[in-house]
Amino acid sequence: MNHAPRVKQFIVDNFYVSDAAALGPETSLISGGYVDSTGMLEMVSFLEQTYSIQVAEEELVPENFETIARICAYLERKQQGAG
């Protein structure tokens, strides 16, 4: 399942994104200034509610949340039960 459009739309709707077209699947959300630490908590809440998953504290790492592509890969693993 392609989660990217929904995840991207959440970011565009809830954080300052001056040019949505510039926000690609591999754009760094953190170093790009799109999402800060508080924003990441909002992102986690959105993911948990939208996709009926539970994000563990130890999963809150850049490998899972740095880009839209990484978030989508994380969601796929969570939904397949691999965490």
C-alpha positions as CSV (number, residue, x, y, z in Angstrom):
1,M,0.0,0.0,0.0
2,N,1.3,3.5,-0.8
3,H,1.1,5.6,2.3
4,A,3.1,8.4,0.9
5,P,0.3,10.7,-0.4
6,R,-1.5,10.6,3.0
7,V,1.6,11.1,5.0
8,K,2.8,14.0,2.8
9,Q,-0.7,15.6,3.0
10,F,-0.6,15.4,6.8
11,I,2.8,17.2,6.8
12,V,1.7,19.9,4.3
13,D,-1.5,20.5,6.3
14,N,0.1,20.6,9.7
15,F,3.6,22.0,9.3
16,Y,5.1,25.0,7.5
17,V,5.7,23.8,3.9
18,S,6.1,26.7,1.6
19,D,6.4,24.5,-1.5
20,A,4.7,21.1,-1.3
21,A,6.2,20.1,-4.6
22,A,9.7,20.4,-3.1
23,L,8.8,17.9,-0.4
24,G,9.9,14.6,-2.0
25,P,10.0,11.1,-0.6
26,E,13.6,11.4,0.4
27,T,13.5,15.0,1.7
28,S,14.8,15.2,5.3
29,L,11.9,16.3,7.4
30,I,14.1,17.1,10.4
31,S,17.2,18.8,8.8
32,G,15.0,20.3,6.1
33,G,13.1,22.2,8.9
34,Y,9.7,20.7,8.2
35,V,9.2,18.8,11.5
36,D,10.7,19.6,14.9
37,S,10.7,17.4,18.0
38,T,7.2,18.5,18.9
39,G,6.0,18.0,15.4
40,M,7.4,14.5,15.4
41,L,5.1,13.8,18.4
42,E,2.2,15.0,16.3
43,M,3.3,12.8,13.4
44,V,3.5,9.8,15.7
45,S,0.0,10.5,17.0
46,F,-1.3,10.8,13.5
47,L,0.3,7.5,12.4
48,E,-1.0,5.7,15.5
49,Q,-4.5,6.9,15.0
50,T,-4.7,6.6,11.2
51,Y,-3.0,3.3,10.8
52,S,-4.0,1.6,14.2
53,I,-0.4,1.0,15.2
54,Q,1.6,1.6,18.4
55,V,5.0,3.4,18.0
56,A,7.4,2.3,20.7
57,E,9.8,4.8,22.1
58,E,12.8,2.9,20.8
59,E,11.4,3.1,17.3
60,L,11.5,6.9,17.3
61,V,14.8,7.1,15.4
62,P,15.8,8.8,12.1
63,E,15.9,5.4,10.4
64,N,12.1,5.3,10.8
65,F,11.1,8.9,10.6
66,E,13.6,11.0,8.7
67,T,11.8,11.0,5.4
68,I,8.4,10.2,4.0
69,A,9.9,7.1,2.3
70,R,11.2,5.9,5.7
71,I,7.9,6.6,7.4
72,C,6.1,4.6,4.7
73,A,8.6,1.7,5.0
74,Y,8.2,1.7,8.8
75,L,4.4,1.6,8.4
76,E,4.7,-1.3,6.0
77,R,6.8,-3.2,8.6
78,K,4.4,-2.3,11.5
79,Q,1.4,-3.5,9.5
80,Q,3.1,-6.7,8.7
81,G,3.8,-7.2,12.3
82,A,7.6,-6.8,12.0
83,G,7.9,-3.6,14.0
